[in-house]
Amino acid sequence: MCAADATRHVPVTGALSGDYKGRDAIPDMYRRLGEETGGTFAVWLRQVLVDGRGHAVSPHHLTADRRGEHLDEDGGIVFRLVGDRTTDLDECVADIDTMNDLCSRTMPKAPPATLGKGEGAGPSDEACEPVPAWRTQAAYELGVPAGGG
């Protein structure tokens, strides 16, 4: 679970860049991500790596469509843990310029959408099953069981 003052760091420029602090702000960032991608944002979690000293890394593959642009990139989140609480979540991406290009465009005015609808298109690696975005990033960050919450 996240600490009450956990901070989620988003490195890109544009509508979703910056730091999201607290248990309300972090899920709201994912809601906005769903809205901005028309519900096409999807994540394929590869694995979770730990160091036994308070860090975990979640390498993943992500896809999304936004304003006529398609994103198909690798990334990961570095989690910092204190006790049994996540305190910081630092997003890392394979190609920051591509992410900046996609995220810097004007925010679409489409109605809110649900995360995870873009599950049909993904990486060619058949070993990775698509998982709705809210069940990967938000679930790990907020301690929600994989079955929902």
Phi, psi and chi 1 to 4 in degrees:
 res  aa     phi    psi   chi1   chi2   chi3   chi4
   1 MET       -  155.3  -63.3 -163.6   76.3      -
   2 CYS   -82.3  145.3  -81.3      -      -      -
   3 ALA   -66.6  154.5      -      -      -      -
   4 ALA   -57.7  -30.0      -      -      -      -
   5 ASP  -108.7   24.8   61.7  -13.0      -      -
   6 ALA   -57.5  148.9      -      -      -      -
   7 THR  -125.2  130.4  -56.2      -      -      -
   8 ARG  -105.4  119.5  170.0   79.6  160.7   81.8
   9 HIS  -101.9  123.7  -52.4  -81.8      -      -
  10 VAL  -113.3  116.3  179.8      -      -      -
  11 PRO   -79.7  -15.7   32.1  -36.8      -      -
  12 VAL   -74.3  166.0  -62.9      -      -      -
  13 THR   -93.2  155.0   58.9      -      -      -
  14 GLY   115.2 -159.6      -      -      -      -
  15 ALA   -58.8  -32.0      -      -      -      -
  16 LEU  -109.1    7.1  -70.9  174.4      -      -
  17 SER   -72.2  159.9   65.4      -      -      -
  18 GLY   113.8 -163.9      -      -      -      -
  19 ASP  -111.5  136.4  -64.2  -24.7      -      -
  20 TYR  -116.1  115.7  -63.8   83.8      -      -
  21 LYS  -112.7  125.0 -170.0  170.4 -176.5   95.8
  22 GLY   105.7  163.1      -      -      -      -
  23 ARG   -67.9  -20.2  -70.4 -174.2 -177.4  144.5
  24 ASP   -89.1  -38.5  -67.1  -29.2      -      -
  25 ALA   -70.4  -36.7      -      -      -      -
  26 ILE   -66.2  -52.0  -65.7  170.8      -      -
  27 PRO   -63.1  -32.0  -18.4   27.0      -      -
  28 ASP   -64.7  -34.4 -170.8   58.0      -      -
  29 MET   -61.1  -41.1 -173.5  -94.6  -43.0      -
  30 TYR   -68.4  -35.7  -74.2  105.9      -      -
  31 ARG   -60.2  -47.4  179.1 -164.9   57.3   76.5
  32 ARG   -62.9  -37.6  -71.5 -174.4   53.7 -143.2
  33 LEU   -61.4  -42.3 -179.9   58.6      -      -
  34 GLY   -60.8  -42.7      -      -      -      -
  35 GLU   -63.6  -47.0  -71.1  174.9    0.4      -
  36 GLU   -69.1  -23.5  -68.5 -161.7   28.6      -
  37 THR  -104.8   11.4   62.1      -      -      -
  38 GLY    59.2   28.2      -      -      -      -
  39 GLY    80.4    9.5      -      -      -      -
  40 THR   -89.7   -9.7   63.1      -      -      -
  41 PHE   -62.7  126.4  178.7   76.9      -      -
  42 ALA  -142.2  147.9      -      -      -      -
  43 VAL  -128.0  136.1  174.7      -      -      -
  44 TRP  -111.7  102.9  -72.6  -97.8      -      -
  45 LEU   -69.9  126.2  180.0   65.4      -      -
  46 ARG   -83.7  -50.0  -57.6  -71.4 -167.5 -166.2
  47 GLN  -175.3  172.5   60.4 -174.6  -30.4      -
  48 VAL  -120.3  125.9  176.0      -      -      -
  49 LEU  -110.2  137.8  -51.4  169.9      -      -
  50 VAL  -127.0  157.5  -62.1      -      -      -
  51 ASP  -114.1   -2.8   70.1   -6.2      -      -
  52 GLY    74.7    4.7      -      -      -      -
  53 ARG  -124.8   25.2  -62.8  180.0  -66.0  118.5
  54 GLY    96.5   17.7      -      -      -      -
  55 HIS  -130.2  146.2  -60.8   92.2      -      -
  56 ALA  -140.7  149.4      -      -      -      -
  57 VAL  -128.4  134.9  178.2      -      -      -
  58 SER  -117.2   86.8   64.4      -      -      -
  59 PRO   -65.8  137.9   -2.6    8.9      -      -
  60 HIS  -151.3  168.0   57.1 -102.0      -      -
  61 HIS  -115.9  140.2 -170.9   85.2      -      -
  62 LEU  -133.5  150.1   57.7  101.6      -      -
  63 THR  -133.5  151.9   59.6      -      -      -
  64 ALA  -166.7  156.6      -      -      -      -
  65 ASP  -122.9  137.6  -67.0  -58.0      -      -
  66 ARG  -151.8  120.7 -176.0  166.6 -174.0 -100.8
  67 ARG    50.6   45.4  -48.5 -115.9  -17.1  145.8
  68 GLY    83.1   -0.6      -      -      -      -
  69 GLU  -105.2  144.0  -60.7  -72.7  -29.9      -
  70 HIS  -113.0  134.5  179.3   70.9      -      -
  71 LEU  -111.8  135.0  179.6   69.5      -      -
  72 ASP  -147.9   87.2 -168.5  -10.8      -      -
  73 GLU  -136.2  161.3  -68.4  -69.0  -37.1      -
  74 ASP   -97.5  152.5  -70.9  -38.5      -      -
  75 GLY  -162.9 -168.9      -      -      -      -
  76 GLY  -172.6  165.2      -      -      -      -
  77 ILE  -125.9  131.7  -64.5 -179.4      -      -
  78 VAL   -96.1  119.9  178.2      -      -      -
  79 PHE  -100.5  134.8  -62.8   82.9      -      -
  80 ARG  -107.8  128.2  -73.7 -178.8 -173.8   81.8
  81 LEU  -117.7  137.9  -53.7  152.4      -      -
  82 VAL  -124.5  114.5  175.3      -      -      -
  83 GLY    64.1 -125.6      -      -      -      -
  84 ASP  -106.1   21.5   62.5  -10.0      -      -
  85 ARG  -121.4  138.9  -57.1  -81.2 -174.5 -148.4
  86 THR   -81.5  129.6  -58.4      -      -      -
  87 THR  -108.4  -32.1   60.1      -      -      -
  88 ASP  -140.3  144.1  -77.8  -73.6      -      -
  89 LEU  -132.9  109.8  -55.4   99.6      -      -
  90 ASP  -106.9  117.1  -67.8  -56.8      -      -
  91 GLU   -80.6  138.1 -176.8  173.5   -6.9      -
  92 CYS  -127.9  143.6  -60.4      -      -      -
  93 VAL  -130.1  154.1  -65.3      -      -      -
  94 ALA   -72.0  -34.8      -      -      -      -
  95 ASP  -134.5   92.2 -173.5  -17.2      -      -
  96 ILE   -63.2  -33.7 -166.2   82.1      -      -
  97 ASP   -66.0  -41.6  -67.1  -29.9      -      -
  98 THR   -63.8  -43.6  -62.6      -      -      -
  99 MET   -63.6  -41.6  -67.1  -67.1  -74.3      -
 100 ASN   -62.1  -41.7  -76.6  -21.6      -      -
 101 ASP   -59.4  -45.7  -73.7  -14.1      -      -
 102 LEU   -68.3  -43.2 -176.9   79.7      -      -
 103 CYS   -81.7  -17.7  -65.1      -      -      -
 104 SER   -84.9  -10.0   65.0      -      -      -
 105 ARG   -68.4  157.9  -68.3  179.4 -178.8   30.3
 106 THR   -57.7  139.3  -55.6      -      -      -
 107 MET   -61.6  127.8 -171.7  177.2 -155.4      -
 108 PRO   -69.4  156.6   23.8  -30.0      -      -
 109 LYS   -99.8   19.8  -58.7  -60.5  179.7 -166.9
 110 ALA   -67.7  153.7      -      -      -      -
 111 PRO   -65.2  158.7   21.5  -29.5      -      -
 112 PRO   -54.9  143.8  -22.9   31.8      -      -
 113 ALA  -125.8  169.9      -      -      -      -
 114 THR   -96.5  136.9  -55.7      -      -      -
 115 LEU   -64.5  148.0  -70.7  174.3      -      -
 116 GLY    95.8    2.6      -      -      -      -
 117 LYS   -75.0  -19.5  -73.3 -174.6  178.4  176.2
 118 GLY   -86.1   38.4      -      -      -      -
 119 GLU   -80.9  -10.5  -60.0  169.2   72.3      -
 120 GLY   -75.5  -31.9      -      -      -      -
 121 ALA  -108.2  130.4      -      -      -      -
 122 GLY  -161.7 -165.1      -      -      -      -
 123 PRO   -67.8  157.4   24.3  -31.9      -      -
 124 SER   -75.9  -10.9   59.2      -      -      -
 125 ASP   -68.4  102.9 -176.9   -4.8      -      -
 126 GLU   -67.3  -16.2  -66.5  177.8    9.4      -
 127 ALA   -72.1  -15.6      -      -      -      -
 128 CYS  -101.4  112.7  -63.8      -      -      -
 129 GLU   -87.4  137.9  -68.6  -63.1  -41.6      -
 130 PRO   -66.8  141.5   21.9  -28.9      -      -
 131 VAL  -129.8  134.2  176.6      -      -      -
 132 PRO   -52.8  140.9  -23.9   32.8      -      -
 133 ALA   -54.9  -40.9      -      -      -      -
 134 TRP   -64.8  -22.8   71.3  -91.0      -      -
 135 ARG   -87.1  -10.1  -72.9 -175.3   62.1 -165.4
 136 THR  -102.1  -79.1   56.7      -      -      -
 137 GLN   -62.1  -58.0  -59.5  -51.5  -33.7      -
 138 ALA   -63.1  -38.0      -      -      -      -
 139 ALA   -64.3  -45.6      -      -      -      -
 140 TYR   -66.5  -41.5  -76.3  109.5      -      -
 141 GLU   -68.6  -35.7  -67.0  169.4   12.1      -
 142 LEU  -103.6   -0.6  -59.2  175.0      -      -
 143 GLY    76.0   23.0      -      -      -      -
 144 VAL   -77.9  133.8  175.5      -      -      -
 145 PRO   -57.8  148.8  -20.7   29.9      -      -
 146 ALA   -57.9  -24.4      -      -      -      -
 147 GLY   -79.1   -3.4      -      -      -      -
 148 GLY   132.4 -166.4      -      -      -      -
 149 GLY   165.9      -      -      -      -      -
